[in-house]
Amino acid sequence: MKHERYVGFEIKALSNLLRRRLWGSTDHPHGVLTEIEGVLIGYLCHSQDREVYQKDLERALCIRSSTASRLLTRLEEQGLIQRSLGTKDARMKRITPTPRAQTLNEEAERRIAETEASLTRGIPPDEIEQFLATAEKLKRNLI
């Protein structure tokens, strides 16, 4: 019997390995944070040059309003974000990361860089570029 290889299965396997490497470690920099909370903090840390509101996070992270509300409440309780009045609309709350969140994000970025280096070790740059181009086509096919 012939064993077929499926692109989707290989992508899922890679995703699982990456998730385990970045989020499953016992010395994880985020401690008790979930993956989506870490991603949200990263987004906020990289968006400090502009005002970010809950709706922006919902769009950027493809999450529902109820999910965003729960995440933001939890992160605020943990002292990782602050909500303040926005300058555009006083009814909307601007969301900013705290210094503690910025420190956690820096550690996460260090781990991401280490993982990226391990992931691409021994692969020539032209093969990486071809993989990225193929991945972009796969994503477009699913949209």
C-alpha positions as MATLAB code, in Angstrom:
seq = 'MKHERYVGFEIKALSNLLRRRLWGSTDHPHGVLTEIEGVLIGYLCHSQDREVYQKDLERALCIRSSTASRLLTRLEEQGLIQRSLGTKDARMKRITPTPRAQTLNEEAERRIAETEASLTRGIPPDEIEQFLATAEKLKRNLI';
ca = [
       0.000    0.000    0.000;
       1.317    3.432   -1.003;
       1.694    6.021    1.762;
       0.631    9.440    0.499;
       1.950   12.677    1.922;
      -0.504   15.513    2.353;
       0.527   19.168    2.376;
      -2.074   19.997    5.019;
      -0.854   17.232    7.304;
       2.761   18.401    7.016;
       1.745   21.996    7.761;
      -0.200   20.842   10.824;
       2.736   18.748   12.034;
       5.113   21.711   11.654;
       2.632   23.944   13.458;
       2.404   21.496   16.359;
       6.191   21.273   16.634;
       6.564   25.057   16.579;
       3.811   25.553   19.135;
       5.390   22.984   21.433;
       8.834   24.596   21.075;
       7.592   28.133   21.705;
       4.763   27.635   24.187;
       5.196   24.244   25.803;
       8.461   24.714   27.620;
       8.559   24.688   31.419;
      10.792   27.778   31.385;
       8.339   29.636   29.199;
       8.798   33.407   29.537;
       5.085   34.107   29.701;
       4.470   31.760   32.593;
       0.737   31.251   32.681;
      -0.140   33.122   29.480;
      -1.852   31.334   26.655;
      -0.588   31.493   23.100;
      -3.213   34.027   22.005;
      -2.436   36.248   25.006;
       1.241   36.225   24.035;
       0.367   37.081   20.433;
      -1.885   39.913   21.620;
       0.881   41.344   23.805;
       3.306   41.108   20.884;
       0.855   42.972   18.671;
       0.477   45.727   21.265;
       4.230   46.034   21.785;
       4.759   46.448   18.040;
       1.930   48.981   17.698;
       2.969   51.554   20.277;
       3.364   54.237   17.621;
      -0.424   54.358   17.207;
      -3.571   54.012   19.274;
      -4.894   50.441   19.445;
      -8.495   49.677   20.392;
     -10.316   46.410   20.960;
     -11.737   46.461   17.414;
      -8.185   46.686   16.031;
      -7.203   43.571   17.983;
     -10.303   41.696   16.829;
      -9.436   42.421   13.183;
      -5.699   41.811   13.474;
      -5.996   38.547   15.423;
      -9.215   37.317   13.749;
     -10.996   36.909   17.079;
     -14.550   37.650   18.163;
     -15.529   40.559   20.369;
     -16.362   38.278   23.296;
     -12.970   36.563   23.038;
     -11.161   39.885   22.883;
     -13.079   41.156   25.929;
     -12.140   38.091   27.989;
      -8.484   38.287   26.921;
      -8.214   41.975   27.701;
      -9.872   41.595   31.092;
      -7.487   38.799   32.041;
      -4.414   40.689   30.831;
      -5.521   43.808   32.688;
      -6.011   41.778   35.889;
      -2.487   40.386   35.469;
      -1.065   43.891   35.079;
       0.021   43.353   31.483;
      -2.137   45.967   29.758;
      -3.678   49.300   30.603;
      -6.850   50.792   29.203;
      -7.173   54.553   28.916;
      -9.339   57.047   27.109;
      -8.585   57.338   23.425;
      -7.899   60.688   21.808;
     -10.118   59.980   18.779;
     -13.210   58.879   20.673;
     -13.594   59.169   24.441;
     -16.040   56.248   24.429;
     -13.316   53.900   23.209;
     -10.506   52.621   25.415;
      -6.968   52.719   24.108;
      -5.032   49.567   24.989;
      -1.318   49.731   25.826;
       1.153   47.177   27.167;
       2.714   47.711   30.576;
       6.500   47.607   31.124;
       6.083   44.056   32.453;
       4.358   43.020   29.216;
       7.157   44.618   27.204;
       9.741   42.611   29.140;
       7.820   39.387   28.536;
       7.534   40.241   24.853;
      11.284   40.826   24.552;
      11.936   37.373   26.015;
       9.366   35.818   23.677;
      11.014   37.496   20.688;
      14.378   36.090   21.772;
      12.855   32.603   21.865;
      11.226   33.136   18.472;
      14.579   34.181   16.969;
      16.274   31.092   18.440;
      13.517   28.858   17.101;
      13.698   30.477   13.651;
      17.458   29.898   13.591;
      16.980   26.226   14.525;
      14.134   25.813   12.069;
      16.065   27.166    9.086;
      19.495   25.725    9.959;
      21.121   24.102    6.944;
      18.531   25.380    4.471;
      19.865   27.704    1.759;
      18.243   31.165    1.541;
      16.842   30.473   -1.941;
      15.003   27.390   -0.636;
      13.565   29.414    2.241;
      12.373   32.074   -0.228;
      10.763   29.380   -2.385;
       9.048   27.874    0.656;
       7.698   31.285    1.692;
       6.418   31.935   -1.846;
       4.713   28.529   -1.871;
       3.212   29.107    1.586;
       1.779   32.415    0.360;
       0.129   30.645   -2.591;
      -1.315   27.999   -0.247;
      -2.785   30.709    1.970;
      -4.329   32.496   -1.015;
      -5.912   29.204   -2.132;
      -7.679   28.946    1.227;
      -9.039   32.473    1.308;
];
